[in-house]
């Protein structure tokens, strides 16, 4: 019996090999191919493909059948990363220069658009050739399209926090839309491929939504308290960008006037120096923002695991529990 990490590594290899095959099939124009696959070639955890394929396998679907859907969701995820890096002006991801830094914003925008369009071409043609019924393909395409709609809504909320994020409730809505909805979709599609009941699909959605929110809270914590050498992204960038994370919302509710003045001077200031950022990070730590966010994150994972009760008790369900634990203990 393979360990959780061994299974994940095997799935990652399947996905990476298929992504490379797709890249080689496209070939030209080289600027489009190289820019579109820049982040993909740089690696990645492939969490969403893992969730989709393990969920399907829990219901007896072999990996070669779930692979096309898993690769499609990874293409969709990377499309969002390219555009996200442009809007956030991020210059580093996974320890590499971001796509727009190397190729320029115009090419990066087209590269993202290409991944978004090509994933549907690939998905539909691959599953048609495998003899999958049109009704199933339509359901998968529809779920991916719905997730993309949600991501766009969440992204606008994130870009305009002064307008859309004034409370923890708003924050949770944004996190669901921008991050958790695609993770939810991964396990949902896994269930669709497994031909499960509507009741089971509902449980899978609940599981995916909760670990998706937990994943984003973990990202928020790492973005402030992590080490850039491990995360591959500059620590404190969320503070410079003025991101209204759970950490920030909690801290704002606890600050005295002097702390608030210090915070306001740095928060959202894109030219803030590293020393100012460190002062704000220490302020968030002293107020207890990390402990508060940790508690929320762990509660989400608890709710996610509860949603799995009643599903097949096999090693693949155990892998879903394992990755839930990984989310709250990871360092990158």
C-alpha positions, 0 to 999 in steps of 0.5 A: 500500500503506497503512502499518501505522499507516494500516491501524490507523487505518482499522480503528479507524474501522470499529470506532468507527463500529459501536460508536457505531451500537450505542450509538445503537440502545440509547437507553434508559435513558440512565444505563445507555447513557452509563455503559456507553459512557463509556470506549468514547466516550473512545477507545482503541487498539482493539488487540484488534479490530485483531488480530482483523480483520488476522488474518482478512484475512491469510486472505482474510476481508473486514473487514465479516465480521470486524467483528462479532467485533472489536466484540464483543471490544472490548465484552468488553474494556471490560466488564473495564476498568469492573470492573477500575477499581472493584476497583483504585479507579482514578480515571482511565483514558485521561485521563478520570474512570473510570466509577464515579467519574462514575456511582457503583459500583452503576451502573458494575457494572451498566454492565459487566454490560450490556456483557458480556451485550449483546456476545453478543446483538449477536454472535449476531444479527449473524452469524445475519443474515449467514448464518454457520453456527451451528457457527462462531458457537458456536465464537466464543461459546465462545472468548469465554466461555473468555477471560472465565473466564480473566480472572476467574481472573487478576483474583483472582490479581492482587487477592490477590498475597500468596496467589497470586503468590510467583514469576515463574512465578505472575506469568506465569500471572496475566498470561496469564489476566488480559491475554494470554488475550483477546489470544490469543482475538482472533487465534484468532477471526480464524483461526476466521473464516478457516477455517484448520487446527488447526495454524494455530490453534495458531500463532495462539494462540502468537503471541497469548499471547506478545504478550499477555504482552509487552503486560502487561509493557509496561503494568507498566513504563509504570505505574512509569516512564511519564509520566501525561500520556501514559499517562492513568493515575497513575504509581506506582498499582501500587506503592500497590496492592501489585501483584506485577509482574515489576519488583517480583518481580525487585527483591525478589530483589535488595534488601538488608535496608535497601532491603527495609525502605524498600520494605515501608513504601511498597509496598501503602500506599494513602495513600503520598505522591508523594515515597515513591512516587518513592523506590521508583521510583528504587530499582527503577531502581537495582536494574535492574528495568526492564532485566530486564523489558525483556529478558523483554518483547522475548523474548516478542515474538521468540517471537511473531514466530517463531510466524508463520513458515509463515503467508501472507506478505502485508501483513497478516502484516507488520501482525502483526509491526508491532504486536508491535514497537509493543507494546515501543516504545509510550509509552502 
